[in-house]
Amino acid sequence: MSGTIITGTGLYTPEDSITNAELVESLAVAVERFNRDNADAIAAGRLEERDLPTERFILKASGIEHRYVVDKRGVLDPERLRPRLPLRGEDELSIQCEMALAAVRPALEEAGRRPQDVDAVLVACSNLQRAYPAVAIEVQNALGASGWAYDLNVACSSATFGIQAAVDAVRNGNARCAVVVNPEITSGHTNFVLRDYHFIFGDACTAVVVESTERAERGFEVLGTRLQTKFSNNIRNDFGFLNSSEDGERDPHELLFRQNGRRVFREVCPMVADHILEHLTERDLQPADLKRLWLHQANLSMNQLISKTVLGRMPEPHEAPVILHRYANTSSAGSVIAFHEHRADLAAGDLGVLCSFGAGYSIGSVILRKSGA
C-alpha cells in the first residue's frame, strides 16, 4: 500500500460576523423580558430565572471574542435568536453545498488538482441539513468530481474521522484523490436563548485534499491515524427527524446543543491527552518530537491543559496555536482551521498532530510530517 499525503487545505467563512458585545446586548434584552414576563412562575419555583450575559463571562469561560455566522440579523434579533435562512428550492444548491464548494476549490488549487481529478468526496460535520440525498453527493455533482461520495457525522471529531476514511480509501486503492469537507453551520443548532451556550459556536467550512504519495510529493504526509469513542450524554443534541412523532412534553431548547461543561472538561481532557500520547508511542515517537499541536478549538482552558499534559510543560503559543478568539468553536472545522493557518512556518521533516474531540465522546488524531519536496 502506498503512503498518503495532505496536499491542500481550504477555508470558507461567511460574510456576517458577531462580537461578544453584540451577542450580550441582544440576549440581555431577551433575558430581561423573559424574567419580567415570568416573574410569578419564577417566584413560585416553576421556572428558573435566566442569567444575564456578560462579555467578561464569555471571555473567561471560553477565550472567544468573535465568531462568523451565516446570518447575523436573525441571531441578534431578541425576538428570534436564530439565523434567518430563506427556504431554497430543490433545484438550488443547498447552503452546505455552497460552503463546501467555497472551501474545496482553493484546497484543490493549492494541491494543483482540478475538480475532475477528485474521485471521492466526504462531507463530515456535526449537523447535516437533510437526511438524503447525501450532501456529499450534491457536492460531488456540483464540483464535477467522479467516483463516490458520502456523509458522516461524529460531531466535533467528524474531520479527523473523515480524514482517516479518506486515507484508508487512498491507501487501499479505492480513490486517488479524496476530499474531506466540513461545512459547519453551528448557528443552526446553537441555543442562543441561554447564557451558558449562546456564545460558544461559529460557522465555517474547511476542506482537505488527500492523495497518494505516489502521485504527490508536496504537503503533509500522514504517518498514522487513530480513532476512539466512548459513549457519554454530557454533550447532546436531540434535534432530528423523529421529533415530530415523539409524544410528551419537552422544552424545545432541550432539543438543541447542551452540555455539562464541567464534567466534559474533567473527563475529556485526560482522555485526549492519553489518546495523543498513546498514538505517539504506537509510532515510536516522543512528545518532544512534535513541533505543532493542531487541536480542536472548543475552549481555551481545555486546549491549554491538553497541550500541557502532552508536552509536559506549558506550550509556546506557536506550538499549540489557538484560533478560538476569532472563529469561536466551529465544531469539526476548528482543528483544520488551526492547521490551515499555522503550518507554513514548519520545515521539511517537522512533525505535528491534528486532533479533534467532542460529543460521543469521540477523539481522532492524525500524525503529520511536512514533506521534504
Secondary structure as UniProt FT lines:
FT   STRAND          4..12
FT   STRAND          17..19
FT   HELIX           20..37
FT   HELIX           39..43
FT   TURN            44..45
FT   HELIX           55..62
FT   STRAND          66..68
FT   HELIX           72..76
FT   TURN            78..80
FT   TURN            90..91
FT   HELIX           95..111
FT   HELIX           115..117
FT   STRAND          120..124
FT   HELIX           135..143
FT   STRAND          148..152
FT   HELIX           155..157
FT   HELIX           158..171
FT   TURN            172..173
FT   STRAND          177..184
FT   HELIX           186..188
FT   TURN            192..193
FT   TURN            195..199
FT   STRAND          204..212
FT   TURN            213..215
FT   STRAND          220..229
FT   STRAND          235..236
FT   TURN            241..242
FT   HELIX           243..245
FT   HELIX           252..255
FT   STRAND          258..259
FT   HELIX           261..282
FT   TURN            283..284
FT   HELIX           287..289
FT   STRAND          290..295
FT   HELIX           300..311
FT   TURN            317..319
FT   HELIX           324..327
FT   TURN            331..332
FT   HELIX           333..341
FT   TURN            344..345
FT   TURN            348..349
FT   STRAND          351..358
FT   TURN            359..361
FT   STRAND          362..370
//
